[in-house]
Amino acid sequence: MKDFVEYLLFKFFFRLARTLSYRSASLVGSALGGFVFRRTKFRKSITLDNLRRAFPEKPPVEIEAIAQEAYRNYGIALMQMLWSWGATSEDLVSKAVLVDNGAIQRALALRRGLILLSGHFGAWELFATSFRLLVGEPFVLVVQTQRNRRIDEMLSQLRSRFGNSVVTMGIGTRALLRAVAEKRIIGMLGDQSSSKEGGVFVKFFGRPAATHRGAAALALKHRVPVIMAVLVRQPDDTYRILCEELEYSDIAGNSEDAIRELTSRHVAVLERYIRQYPGQWLWMHKRWKHAEYYRQHRNELEKAYQSGTGA
């Protein structure tokens, strides 16, 4: 019953967004996010706790302001994603400017494919559409399955527009290896918490965070170039897509220690952008939910990384 109600709400906002202009959809999303922050308890305690720990130097009033901006950003990202369903390629390209200083073309010129990493930052679902159109090549998108099957199916349809293909995290290994062999662009979000056993622990805002190891493991094994990209929202609700090459030529092999080092590097780049634009990241996520586990098992985990056996 809960899933069906969620689906009906999703369909309502989907139909609403299709009737609105891009600017109106953004305004509705901002208002929706602000309402949820002020009038509900939805993940509010998690959000505020994450922010206090990430920015212990900031006063409560600033923490509150960043939290509200993050909720508004979430609402904007949701409504812009739903609006994009009916948008033309010209509409989508006009909403973003690619700022990469030639990084993507340099990476593709190596003819080893490309791993394009991002996070739940700005309008991350536009990563799958606007960015793909600006780059000029379809992506293989690595995604997590949503709990709600109906919503998951709709999101897969959206992400597959303009020739993109979708691979489910954890069960799409063969498809990913085929994408590497075909020198494709692989897009993934690298900022969600992994399981404590399956990921690697790296510092994120000074705290140990269990992080998916797949991007680093794939890059190191096949020496695929890696670029971090974030969609930074501008005052007019368009986006600048900032790209940064991730240098790792100094990391030899693909041991657990090497995977952890490269993972630490891409997490550090994302943290730098979040510090610059804190209200545009998804603070509602339980990003540090395994931090206590790491503290309790730190010695054995560190020994496992160094010996190459992993967590």
C-alpha positions in Angstrom: 0.0 0.0 0.0 2.8 2.4 0.9 4.5 1.8 -2.5 1.3 2.4 -4.3 0.7 5.7 -2.5 4.3 6.8 -3.3 3.7 5.9 -6.9 0.5 8.0 -7.1 2.3 11.0 -5.6 5.2 10.5 -8.1 2.7 10.3 -11.0 0.9 13.5 -9.7 4.1 15.5 -9.7 5.1 14.0 -13.0 1.9 15.1 -14.6 2.2 18.5 -12.9 5.8 19.1 -14.1 4.8 18.2 -17.7 2.3 21.2 -17.7 4.9 23.7 -16.4 7.7 25.7 -18.0 11.2 24.9 -16.8 11.3 28.0 -14.6 7.9 27.3 -13.1 8.9 23.7 -12.4 12.0 25.0 -10.6 9.9 27.4 -8.5 7.4 24.7 -7.6 10.3 22.4 -6.6 11.9 25.0 -4.4 8.6 25.7 -2.7 7.9 22.0 -2.2 11.4 21.5 -0.7 10.9 24.4 1.6 7.5 23.2 2.8 8.9 19.7 3.6 11.7 21.2 5.6 9.5 23.6 7.6 6.4 21.5 8.0 7.6 17.9 8.3 10.2 15.8 10.1 11.3 14.0 6.9 15.0 13.2 7.5 15.4 16.5 9.2 17.3 15.2 12.2 19.7 13.3 9.9 20.2 16.3 7.8 21.0 18.7 10.7 23.2 16.1 12.4 25.2 15.5 9.2 25.7 19.3 8.7 26.7 20.0 12.3 29.4 17.2 12.2 30.6 18.3 8.7 30.8 22.0 9.7 31.4 22.2 13.5 32.6 25.8 13.1 29.3 27.1 11.7 26.6 28.6 14.0 23.2 27.0 14.3 21.5 29.6 12.2 23.9 28.9 9.2 23.4 25.2 9.6 19.6 25.7 9.5 20.0 27.8 6.4 22.1 25.3 4.5 19.7 22.5 5.5 16.7 24.4 4.1 18.6 25.2 0.9 19.4 21.4 0.6 15.7 20.6 0.8 14.9 23.2 -1.7 17.6 21.9 -4.0 16.1 18.4 -3.7 12.7 19.7 -4.6 14.1 21.6 -7.6 16.1 18.5 -8.7 12.9 16.4 -8.5 10.7 18.8 -10.5 13.4 19.5 -13.1 13.9 15.8 -13.6 10.1 15.3 -14.1 10.0 18.3 -16.4 12.8 16.8 -18.5 10.7 13.8 -19.5 9.0 15.8 -22.1 11.8 18.2 -23.0 13.5 18.1 -26.4 17.3 17.7 -26.8 17.5 21.4 -27.6 15.6 22.3 -24.4 18.0 20.2 -22.3 21.2 21.4 -23.9 20.1 25.0 -23.3 19.9 24.4 -19.6 23.6 23.5 -19.0 27.1 24.7 -20.0 29.9 22.2 -20.0 33.1 23.6 -18.4 35.8 20.9 -18.8 38.8 22.6 -20.4 38.9 19.8 -22.9 39.2 17.1 -20.2 36.6 14.8 -21.7 38.0 14.9 -25.2 41.5 14.3 -23.9 40.2 11.3 -22.0 38.3 9.9 -24.9 41.3 10.4 -27.2 43.1 7.7 -25.1 40.6 5.2 -26.5 40.2 3.4 -23.2 36.7 4.6 -22.5 35.9 6.9 -19.6 34.5 6.7 -16.0 32.4 9.8 -15.3 31.8 10.1 -11.6 29.4 12.5 -9.9 27.3 12.7 -6.7 23.9 13.7 -5.5 24.7 17.3 -6.2 22.7 20.0 -8.0 20.3 18.3 -10.4 22.0 14.9 -10.6 19.3 13.2 -12.7 20.1 15.7 -15.5 23.6 14.1 -15.5 22.0 11.4 -17.6 20.4 13.6 -20.2 21.8 17.1 -20.6 25.4 15.9 -20.0 25.0 13.0 -22.4 23.8 15.4 -25.1 26.6 17.9 -24.5 29.3 15.2 -24.7 27.7 13.8 -27.8 28.0 10.1 -26.8 25.5 7.9 -24.9 26.4 6.7 -21.4 26.2 3.4 -19.6 24.6 4.5 -16.3 25.3 2.5 -13.2 22.3 2.9 -10.9 20.8 1.5 -7.7 17.5 -0.2 -7.9 14.7 1.8 -6.2 12.6 0.0 -3.6 9.4 1.0 -5.3 9.3 -1.1 -8.5 6.9 1.2 -10.4 9.0 4.3 -9.8 12.2 2.4 -10.6 10.7 1.4 -14.0 9.8 5.1 -14.7 13.3 6.3 -13.7 14.9 3.7 -16.0 12.8 4.9 -18.9 13.9 8.5 -18.2 17.6 7.6 -17.8 17.6 5.6 -21.0 16.5 8.6 -23.2 18.8 9.6 -26.1 20.6 6.2 -26.3 21.8 5.8 -22.7 21.7 2.3 -21.2 21.1 1.4 -17.6 23.1 -1.2 -15.5 22.0 -2.1 -12.0 24.7 -1.8 -9.4 25.9 -5.1 -8.0 24.4 -7.3 -10.6 25.5 -5.7 -13.8 29.2 -6.8 -13.7 29.1 -8.5 -17.2 27.5 -5.5 -18.8 30.1 -3.2 -17.2 33.0 -5.3 -18.5 31.4 -5.2 -21.9 31.2 -1.4 -21.7 34.8 -1.2 -20.8 35.8 -3.5 -23.7 33.7 -1.3 -26.0 35.5 1.9 -24.7 32.1 3.4 -23.6 31.5 6.3 -21.2 30.4 4.8 -17.8 28.5 7.2 -15.6 27.9 6.6 -11.9 27.3 8.4 -8.6 30.0 7.7 -6.1 28.7 9.3 -2.9 26.2 6.8 -1.4 27.1 4.6 1.5 28.1 1.1 0.6 27.7 -1.9 2.9 30.3 -2.0 5.6 31.6 -5.3 4.2 31.5 -4.5 0.4 33.0 -1.1 0.3 36.1 0.7 1.5 36.3 3.2 4.4 37.7 6.6 3.4 37.5 10.0 5.1 34.6 12.3 4.1 34.4 15.5 6.0 36.8 14.1 8.5 34.7 11.0 9.3 35.1 7.4 8.1 32.5 6.7 5.4 31.9 3.3 3.7 32.2 4.0 0.0 31.5 1.9 -3.1 34.7 0.5 -4.5 33.5 -0.3 -8.0 34.6 2.9 -9.8 38.1 2.7 -8.5 38.5 -1.0 -9.0 37.3 -0.8 -12.6 39.5 2.2 -13.4 42.7 0.6 -11.9 42.2 -2.8 -13.4 41.6 -1.5 -16.9 43.4 1.9 -16.6 40.3 3.8 -17.6 40.5 7.6 -17.3 38.3 9.0 -14.5 36.6 12.4 -14.5 34.7 13.9 -11.6 31.7 16.1 -12.7 29.2 18.2 -10.7 26.2 20.1 -11.9 26.3 23.5 -10.1 23.0 25.3 -10.2 23.1 29.0 -11.2 20.8 31.8 -10.0 18.7 31.4 -13.2 18.3 27.6 -12.5 20.6 26.7 -15.4 23.7 24.6 -14.6 27.5 24.8 -15.1 28.9 21.2 -15.4 32.3 21.4 -13.8 34.7 18.6 -14.7 38.0 17.6 -13.2 40.4 14.9 -14.3 41.3 12.5 -11.6 45.0 11.8 -11.8 46.1 8.3 -10.6 49.1 7.4 -12.8 51.1 7.2 -9.6 48.9 4.3 -8.3 50.3 1.0 -9.4 48.2 -2.2 -9.6 44.7 -2.7 -8.3 45.3 -3.9 -4.8 42.8 -3.1 -2.0 45.1 -0.4 -0.8 45.3 1.1 -4.3 41.5 0.9 -4.7 41.1 2.7 -1.3 43.6 5.4 -2.4 41.8 6.2 -5.6 38.4 6.1 -3.9 39.8 8.6 -1.3 40.8 10.9 -4.1 37.4 11.1 -5.9 35.6 11.5 -2.5 38.0 14.3 -1.7 37.2 16.1 -4.9 33.5 15.9 -4.3 33.9 17.1 -0.7 35.7 20.2 -2.1 32.8 21.1 -4.3 30.3 20.4 -1.5 32.2 22.8 0.8 31.9 25.4 -1.9 28.2 24.8 -2.5 26.9 23.1 0.6 23.3 23.7 -0.1 23.4 21.7 -3.3 24.3 18.3 -1.9 21.9 15.6 -0.5 22.5 15.9 3.2 19.4 13.7 3.9 21.4 10.5 3.1 22.8 8.4 6.0 26.2 8.7 4.5 28.1 7.9 7.7 25.9 5.1 9.0 28.8 2.7 9.3 31.2 5.1 11.0 30.8 3.4 14.4 31.5 0.0 12.8 34.8 1.4 11.5 35.8 2.7 14.9 35.1 -0.6 16.5 37.0 -2.6 13.9 39.6 -0.1 12.8 42.7 -2.1 13.4 41.5 -5.2 11.6 40.1 -3.2 8.7 43.3 -1.3 8.2 45.3 -4.5 8.3 43.0 -6.0 5.7 43.4 -3.1 3.3 47.2 -3.2 3.6 47.3 -7.0 3.1 45.0 -6.8 0.1 42.1 -8.8 1.5 39.7 -5.9 1.8 37.0 -5.3 4.4 
